[in-house]
Amino acid sequence: MPIDLIIHSANQLLTLAGDAPKRGATQGELSIIRDGALAISGEKIVAVGDTLDILSLADSHTRKINARGKIVLPGFVDAHTHVVFAGDRANEFDMRLQGATYLDIQQAGGGIMSTVRATRAASVEELVAQSRTRLDTMLAHGTTTTEVKTGYGLDTANELKMLDAIARLDTDHAIDLIPTFLGAHVVPAEFKGREDEYVELVVTEMLPIIDRRRKTQDGLSRSSVLCPPSLFCDVFCDEGAFTLEQTRRILTRAKELGFSLRVHADEFANLGAATLAAELGAASADHLMVTRREEMRAMAKSNVVAVLLPGTTFGLGKTNFADGRAFVEENVPVALGSDFNPGTCWCESMPFIIALACRYEKLTPAEALVAVTINAAYSLGIAEQVGSLTPGKLADVLIADVPDYRHLAYRFGANPIEMVIKRGRLVQSFDSALVT
Ligand SMILES: [Zn+2]
């Protein structure tokens, strides 16, 4: 087979090879090759190993990238975002700095509902255009696959519009997008006092319509290898959002229809959502800032991935970060997400999320790198395609201009990612002279 591209002479090539998910003692297993190289043919990685061995595969048309003094690693997989929306909420940030709480802002008509109003008013083209520039920045910081939630439509037509925008961006943009239906993000203002009626709308109208569209492949997934076996359904279970019983009702119906499950759990109050995630066999429970040890043990038993989102805690100016160390100790696979959203965390940079997770959630740099690659991919049902540098997987590869992987956690605030290769194609390069 023709070898199109070889990346060679890496100080450290982090393969992340081995079983997924990684947890407990293997949460920090990077499987590093020193003076490592990899060969790419078309969209796929075809060989990984020592530089001398891999260079011997080159032919006259093979392009080469010399990564001497640098590290090479899999593209980042962002396990939790709300990157598709219209408008921004810089004004609320200012209010919060002057003492307003998340609930104060929500009760004043701000919060998620202000993004819902802007998103409902936007055409699908406007949504795509605004979101594309954010995806460009994510790609420049090394994200090659991202989960994206709906949840700013909150009626059937606008939730479908969001799914359309996500599908279009997935087709047009280099980043692969994995959609999650989050019709139960917050109860929309027009259902105030009639919360259970909104839950019934989600259960009896939105879920079946979205399920039918998914089954007919009507714009919800691209014809690519990178497509999880089922669409995800998520619920924001917390004070000011949905109760545990409402969450159970929605997720149980979603599971019956064949959706995989994710849950916003334990961000502000512990309503029992992490335990529910374990009981229902959810793919992930996310946030987890106030989760108890016995709930972690239940998650470990059911293979629920803990998706930690330190950017949100930081974005809110709070200090009650999730206890990442405890999840590792309790053998729960840990992934990280940016939680990119207009209210609490406008952050495109996974390297910054890694820096936060190491300082405040007590992950080691190696554990955090597993969390943003193979474990995030596993939580999205795509660990067979991405998340490690393994022959047969998509060639989603980063070159970082640092001599050792620990620098990705040690440094912060600047972008260490020098080159991004997505599906075998060089899509971002800050030094094209390196390609020969
Ligand atoms: Zn979220």
Residues whose N, C-alpha, C, O or C-beta is under 5 A from the ligand:
A	BS01	ZN	none
